[in-house]
Amino acid sequence: MKRVVVLSGAGISAESGLQTFRGADGLWEGRRVEDVAVELVAEADILLVVGTSLQVYPAAGLVFEAPRRARRILVNPDVPERVAGAAFEAVVKPATVGVPEVVARLLAEGL
């Protein structure tokens, strides 16, 4: 079974009604995001990065914690130059269009 890890921008979480990692009642409950998320990303077979500029740290640095063997897919209308050359498959579309396409493709490939 493949382990899929999804990293999204905080705006996607908030818009969906999910807790973001920020704030006193945040998802990480006072723990540093990198202390929790680095371990998850490091175990990914597929890292799906959705709707983030990859400019805000520490979350932006998580994409580089994925193992070399991991398939890395970025869905965002703008792809930062530093990521474009970092072994990412870039889907240059908004999340509402790109994510369903990626999911369909992964399922067709037998995820």
C-alpha positions in Angstrom: 0.0 0.0 0.0 1.3 3.5 -0.9 1.5 6.2 1.7 0.2 9.5 0.3 0.9 12.7 2.2 -0.9 15.9 1.2 0.6 19.3 2.1 -1.7 22.2 1.5 -1.7 25.9 2.0 -3.6 27.1 5.1 -6.1 28.9 2.9 -7.4 25.5 1.6 -7.8 24.2 5.1 -9.6 27.3 6.4 -11.9 27.5 3.3 -12.8 23.8 3.8 -13.7 24.4 7.5 -10.7 22.4 8.8 -8.4 23.7 11.5 -5.2 25.3 10.3 -1.9 24.7 12.0 -1.9 28.3 13.2 -3.5 29.7 16.3 -4.0 28.5 19.9 -6.6 25.9 18.8 -4.5 24.9 15.8 -4.3 21.4 14.5 -0.7 20.9 15.9 -1.9 21.9 19.5 1.1 24.0 20.4 3.7 21.7 18.8 6.0 22.9 16.1 4.7 21.9 12.7 8.1 20.7 11.6 8.3 18.4 14.6 5.1 16.6 13.5 5.1 16.9 9.8 8.7 16.1 8.9 8.2 12.5 10.1 5.1 12.1 8.0 6.6 13.6 4.8 9.8 11.5 5.3 7.6 8.3 5.0 5.7 9.4 1.9 5.6 7.3 -1.3 3.7 10.1 -2.9 3.8 13.8 -1.8 1.0 15.9 -3.1 1.5 19.6 -2.6 -1.6 21.6 -3.2 -2.4 25.3 -3.3 0.6 26.8 -1.6 3.2 29.3 -2.8 5.9 27.4 -0.9 7.1 30.8 0.4 6.1 30.6 4.0 8.4 28.7 6.4 8.5 26.3 8.1 5.9 24.6 6.0 7.6 25.5 2.7 10.7 23.5 3.7 8.7 20.3 4.2 8.6 19.5 0.5 12.4 18.9 0.6 12.0 16.3 3.4 10.4 13.7 1.1 12.6 10.8 0.4 14.3 10.6 -3.1 12.1 7.6 -4.0 8.9 9.6 -3.4 6.9 10.8 -6.3 6.4 14.6 -5.8 3.4 16.4 -7.4 2.7 20.1 -7.1 -0.7 21.5 -8.0 -0.7 25.3 -8.1 -1.4 28.0 -10.7 2.1 29.3 -10.1 5.1 27.0 -9.8 8.1 28.6 -8.0 11.4 28.3 -9.9 13.1 26.6 -6.9 10.6 23.8 -7.0 10.3 23.4 -10.8 13.8 21.9 -10.9 13.4 19.8 -7.8 12.0 16.6 -9.3 8.3 17.7 -9.0 5.6 16.9 -11.4 4.0 20.3 -11.9 0.3 20.6 -12.5 -0.1 24.3 -13.3 -3.8 24.6 -12.5 -6.0 25.7 -9.6 -6.6 23.1 -6.9 -10.2 22.6 -7.9 -9.2 21.5 -11.4 -5.7 20.0 -10.8 -6.4 17.8 -7.8 -9.2 15.8 -9.4 -7.0 15.3 -12.5 -4.1 14.1 -10.3 -6.3 11.7 -8.3 -7.9 10.3 -11.5 -4.4 9.7 -12.9 -3.1 8.1 -9.8 -6.1 5.8 -9.6 -5.7 4.9 -13.2 -2.1 4.0 -12.6 -3.2 1.7 -9.7 -2.1 3.9 -6.9 
